Amino acid sequence: MQFTSLIFVLFFSLFFAIYWWVLGKNLKAQNIFLLLASYVFYAYWDWRFLTLLIGSSAVVYFLGLKIAKKGPKTKLWVNLGLIFSVGTLLYFKYFNFFIESFTDLFGIENDLTLKIILPLGISFYTFRMISYLIDIKNNKLNAETDALAFFNYISFFPSMTSGPIDKGGLLLPQLKKERVFTLENGSDAARQILFGAFKKLVVSNSIAPITQNIFANYEHLSGSTVAFGAILFLFQMYADFSGYSDMAVGIAKLLGFKTTKNFAFPLFAQNIADYWRKWHISLTSWLTEYVFTPLVIAFRDYDKKGLLLAVFLNFVIIGFWHGANWTFICYGALQGLYYIPLVVNNQINKKKKLSKTIPTFKELGNILYTMTLVWFALILFVAPNLKEAFGMYGKIFSLSLFSIPQFIKIKILGLIAIVILIDWINKDQEHGLDIKRLNPLARRAMYVFLIFLIMYYGIFSNGSFIYEQF
């Protein structure tokens, strides 16, 4: 059930009406209805995996209560919880990868590959479970005794399929206090959903056929066309994933919840560290807290070499999180290598505020340099295997790189320009269409313009989001 599908619009409209107008004064009834709706939303994709979601939630709920007692078996319960959560993820997402890599390495005939379906959203809700258990262990969070609130936290449908990865400390308290619908929050949520729908339906879906054609036929195209395809994919993925995140955050806001901000205008990043602070924020902040920081502590005796190793391993994990393929591992490793100059020059944590009006030449140069690093690495992201990735890189580094690229369309460039312009104007706001400061006439003109573009240029046949596969 995609956010941009008619079935979801009907589902959410009915849910919204009952949630607020029928159950609005009964918190428990709201939470029961929210949980049932989340399970219906999930079962619509494949009802067979609903038992996995419910069963995993029950196991982690039980273990959280055990860990909170701080007895002699606390470490055992924590380890069991991590083994269960990580083990489930490894089985469904990585079992065949490990088997195939092992058999290929030793030249063994492979009869163990299984036809495993990847459960929807398993990477996202597994990370919620892991952080929940670790936070209880580290006394950052009390074990949740309200089972209804906890099961809602794990299965919260607005962020079920592709995040954001909310921590228990943010979402659980909101599930236990009365929620009030206000016109101001509703209007802001509607604006965010509108911009997200525009980015997905118009920008991402318009670019997708072009990039698919380029990457599928790269051997017969010029290096400039392959490079142009990677640049287009950068904007496609940004419009697709940030569009999803805008809709997810906006839908949650309509229900009275504040969720984790997932994007902070990464297209204007001044270096690669700045980019990862602004891209998929809920994932990078999760890994910073639970992976990177422990690694930095473990390697603290090795100074910058230890920091570099921690950064590199962290990004290898980020790459591997995206999928069971050596291309993703190499993608993460390359991102880690990009950090070397920043670590050496002590610039990894430096943040700079952008100009309010137009970017300076230095800012523009930093943006172009950072985005060049990003699109270059995306070849590894889109290639089905390393052989194809090296083939694409070979094309890019050929003399045909200096030819005029194919598939340049003014409409596509214009749509990308609209996203960049809106983002730049509102880069200091909460989201791209956070334009409350404009006069009412200008706001209405913007809404009408985006709705017109959606109705005229929107491609509704491709409802799936890129990050659902992860």
Secondary structure as GFF3:
##gff-version 3
##sequence-region A 1 470
A	DSSP	alpha_helix	6	17	.	.	.	ID=ss1
A	DSSP	pi_helix	18	22	.	.	.	ID=ss2
A	DSSP	alpha_helix	27	46	.	.	.	ID=ss3
A	DSSP	three_ten_helix	47	49	.	.	.	ID=ss4
A	DSSP	alpha_helix	50	68	.	.	.	ID=ss5
A	DSSP	alpha_helix	74	89	.	.	.	ID=ss6
A	DSSP	pi_helix	90	94	.	.	.	ID=ss7
A	DSSP	alpha_helix	95	106	.	.	.	ID=ss8
A	DSSP	alpha_helix	122	137	.	.	.	ID=ss9
A	DSSP	alpha_helix	147	155	.	.	.	ID=ss10
A	DSSP	three_ten_helix	157	159	.	.	.	ID=ss11
A	DSSP	alpha_helix	168	175	.	.	.	ID=ss12
A	DSSP	alpha_helix	183	197	.	.	.	ID=ss13
A	DSSP	pi_helix	198	204	.	.	.	ID=ss14
A	DSSP	alpha_helix	205	216	.	.	.	ID=ss15
A	DSSP	three_ten_helix	218	220	.	.	.	ID=ss16
A	DSSP	alpha_helix	223	254	.	.	.	ID=ss17
A	DSSP	three_ten_helix	266	268	.	.	.	ID=ss18
A	DSSP	alpha_helix	272	278	.	.	.	ID=ss19
A	DSSP	alpha_helix	281	287	.	.	.	ID=ss20
A	DSSP	pi_helix	288	292	.	.	.	ID=ss21
A	DSSP	alpha_helix	293	298	.	.	.	ID=ss22
A	DSSP	three_ten_helix	300	302	.	.	.	ID=ss23
A	DSSP	alpha_helix	303	322	.	.	.	ID=ss24
A	DSSP	alpha_helix	326	338	.	.	.	ID=ss25
A	DSSP	alpha_helix	340	344	.	.	.	ID=ss26
A	DSSP	alpha_helix	361	382	.	.	.	ID=ss27
A	DSSP	alpha_helix	386	396	.	.	.	ID=ss28
A	DSSP	three_ten_helix	399	402	.	.	.	ID=ss29
A	DSSP	alpha_helix	410	425	.	.	.	ID=ss30
A	DSSP	alpha_helix	440	457	.	.	.	ID=ss31
A	DSSP	three_ten_helix	466	469	.	.	.	ID=ss32
###
